[in-house]
Amino acid sequence: MDLLNMITGLLTSNSSVDALSAKTGTDSSQTKGILSAALPMLFGALTDNASSEAGANSLLGALSQHTNTARIEEQISNADAEDGSKIIAHILGKKQSEVVKAISAKTGSDEKQVSALLSNVAPGMMSTISAAATAAKAQQKKAIKVGQAAIKVDSAARAQKAAVKAAEDAKAAKDAAIAKAAEAKAAAEAKAAEAKAASEKASAGLDLTGLLGGLLGGGSSKEESSGGLGSLLGGLLGGGSDSKEDDAADNPLLGMLKTFLK
């Protein structure tokens, strides 16, 4: 509901009409008719006045001087008609006489009755507008605070979301580093195992010359070892022949070993 409809409903209620009729001597039907015709004109003039910066400041000043919070019927009964007349003159300006005549013609009321009724209702009307403006301002401040709180909550939510994302990224990076380290470790272990296997394989290779020389030749020289082995093998396998060529020809095994040991 807009301000005009709210004020009109309040000032044309039975209690307000009865109080205004008692104050001005008009009957209830006539009072309600004058109010219904006058209020839209007064609000239109107020809107025009407030369209300029000077007019808006003037209206705010007038509203700040009318802050009566009593029941509207009490305000009407105790209204200062002289103050009300000034209010109407300020609102309507040079159009006051024209407006009063128009209301009088529309309602069939005397112009003096119209002026008296407007003068007695004007203070209460201004107090009601002032109260509505104050309530609207408070509601606006509340809305601003709610908006600011919502912004803070949203900012906190965004910050929390960013923190969660950062933690997830850090965990992902850590997991990747661990996986990479494990991969490097596995590769190193594989290489170590390969090297160990190669070493063991090399260690397992038999130096037949050295082994046989050590076991059978008894000497430190390769020539001596080979000679001792040849003599021994010749004695064991060749039947005691002094000729190498004859030994090899007579005993194939001996010939193969001698060839290997050269």
ZAMARGU-4260 file (C-alpha; in steps of 0.2 Angstrom, whole numbers, plus 5000, padded with zeros to 4 digits):
<rodrens>
0) 5000/5000/5000 | 5007/5017/4995 | 5008/5032/5007 | 4993/5041/5000 | 4981/5026/5002
5) 4988/5023/5019 | 4986/5041/5025 | 4968/5042/5016 | 4963/5026/5025 | 4969/5033/5042
10) 4961/5050/5041 | 4945/5045/5034 | 4942/5031/5047 | 4926/5033/5057 | 4936/5039/5073
15) 4946/5052/5063 | 4930/5058/5054 | 4920/5059/5070 | 4934/5069/5078 | 4936/5081/5064
20) 4917/5084/5062 | 4916/5088/5080 | 4930/5100/5079 | 4924/5109/5063 | 4905/5107/5065
25) 4903/5098/5048 | 4893/5081/5047 | 4902/5065/5045 | 4897/5062/5027 | 4902/5080/5022
30) 4919/5078/5032 | 4923/5062/5023 | 4919/5069/5006 | 4930/5084/5009 | 4945/5073/5015
35) 4943/5061/5000 | 4943/5075/4988 | 4957/5086/4997 | 4970/5073/5001 | 4975/5068/4983
40) 4977/5086/4979 | 4988/5090/4995 | 4999/5075/4991 | 5001/5080/4973 | 5006/5097/4979
45) 5019/5089/4991 | 5026/5079/4978 | 5028/5094/4966 | 5036/5104/4980 | 5048/5089/4984
50) 5054/5088/4966 | 5067/5101/4969 | 5081/5101/4981 | 5075/5116/4990 | 5057/5110/4991
55) 5063/5093/4998 | 5074/5101/5011 | 5059/5112/5016 | 5047/5097/5017 | 5060/5088/5028
60) 5061/5103/5039 | 5042/5103/5041 | 5041/5085/5045 | 5054/5086/5058 | 5043/5098/5067
65) 5028/5087/5067 | 5032/5071/5076 | 5017/5069/5087 | 5014/5050/5090 | 4997/5051/5098
70) 4982/5043/5090 | 4976/5052/5075 | 4959/5056/5082 | 4968/5064/5097 | 4979/5074/5086
75) 4964/5080/5076 | 4955/5085/5092 | 4970/5094/5099 | 4975/5102/5082 | 4982/5119/5081
80) 4971/5126/5067 | 4983/5141/5065 | 4998/5130/5063 | 4987/5120/5051 | 4983/5135/5041
85) 5001/5139/5038 | 5005/5121/5033 | 4991/5121/5020 | 4997/5138/5014 | 5015/5132/5012
90) 5009/5116/5003 | 4997/5124/4991 | 5006/5141/4989 | 4998/5152/4976 | 4986/5138/4971
95) 4977/5138/4988 | 4962/5148/4984 | 4960/5138/4968 | 4961/5121/4977 | 4949/5126/4990
100) 4936/5132/4977 | 4938/5116/4967 | 4935/5105/4983 | 4920/5116/4988 | 4912/5114/4971
105) 4915/5095/4971 | 4908/5092/4988 | 4895/5106/4989 | 4903/5112/5005 | 4906/5130/5010
110) 4924/5136/5006 | 4926/5141/5024 | 4921/5124/5030 | 4934/5117/5018 | 4947/5128/5024
115) 4943/5125/5042 | 4943/5106/5040 | 4960/5107/5030 | 4968/5118/5044 | 4963/5105/5058
120) 4968/5090/5048 | 4985/5096/5042 | 4995/5094/5058 | 4989/5076/5060 | 4993/5073/5042
125) 5010/5080/5043 | 5014/5069/5059 | 5007/5054/5050 | 5019/5057/5035 | 5033/5060/5047
130) 5030/5044/5056 | 5029/5035/5039 | 5045/5043/5033 | 5054/5038/5049 | 5048/5020/5048
135) 5053/5019/5030 | 5071/5026/5035 | 5073/5013/5049 | 5067/5000/5037 | 5080/5006/5024
140) 5094/5006/5037 | 5089/4988/5042 | 5089/4983/5024 | 5106/4990/5022 | 5112/4981/5037
145) 5104/4965/5031 | 5113/4967/5014 | 5129/4971/5022 | 5128/4955/5033 | 5123/4945/5018
150) 5139/4952/5009 | 5149/4947/5024 | 5142/4930/5025 | 5145/4928/5006 | 5163/4934/5008
155) 5166/4922/5022 | 5158/4908/5012 | 5169/4912/4997 | 5184/4913/5008 | 5180/4896/5016
160) 5177/4889/4998 | 5194/4896/4993 | 5203/4888/5008 | 5195/4871/5005 | 5200/4872/4987
165) 5218/4877/4992 | 5219/4863/5004 | 5213/4851/4991 | 5226/4857/4979 | 5239/4856/4992
170) 5234/4838/4996 | 5234/4834/4978 | 5251/4841/4976 | 5257/4831/4991 | 5250/4815/4984
175) 5258/4818/4967 | 5274/4821/4976 | 5273/4805/4986 | 5268/4795/4971 | 5283/4803/4961
180) 5295/4799/4976 | 5288/4781/4977 | 5290/4779/4958 | 5308/4786/4959 | 5312/4774/4974
185) 5305/4759/4964 | 5315/4764/4949 | 5331/4765/4960 | 5327/4749/4969 | 5325/4741/4952
190) 5342/4747/4946 | 5350/4742/4962 | 5342/4724/4960 | 5348/4724/4942 | 5366/4729/4947
195) 5366/4717/4961 | 5361/4703/4949 | 5374/4708/4937 | 5387/4708/4951 | 5382/4691/4957
200) 5382/4684/4939 | 5400/4691/4937 | 5405/4684/4954 | 5398/4667/4949 | 5409/4666/4934
205) 5422/4652/4936 | 5441/4657/4932 | 5445/4639/4928 | 5463/4643/4925 | 5466/4651/4942
210) 5456/4638/4951 | 5464/4623/4943 | 5481/4632/4945 | 5478/4635/4963 | 5472/4617/4966
215) 5483/4607/4956 | 5498/4618/4951 | 5504/4625/4968 | 5514/4639/4960 | 5511/4658/4959
220) 5516/4659/4941 | 5504/4656/4927 | 5517/4647/4917 | 5522/4636/4932 | 5503/4633/4935
225) 5500/4628/4917 | 5515/4617/4917 | 5511/4608/4933 | 5493/4606/4927 | 5499/4599/4911
230) 5511/4587/4919 | 5498/4581/4931 | 5485/4579/4917 | 5497/4572/4906 | 5501/4559/4920
235) 5483/4556/4924 | 5476/4556/4906 | 5490/4554/4894 | 5499/4539/4900 | 5516/4548/4903
240) 5520/4553/4886 | 5533/4568/4884 | 5526/4574/4868 | 5512/4587/4869 | 5506/4583/4851
245) 5506/4565/4855 | 5496/4568/4871 | 5483/4578/4862 | 5482/4565/4848 | 5481/4551/4860
250) 5469/4559/4873 | 5455/4571/4866 | 5450/4577/4883 | 5468/4581/4887 | 5470/4591/4871
255) 5454/4601/4874 | 5459/4606/4892 | 5477/4611/4886 | 5469/4622/4873 | 5458/4630/4886
260) 5473/4633/4897 | 5485/4641/4885
</rodrens>
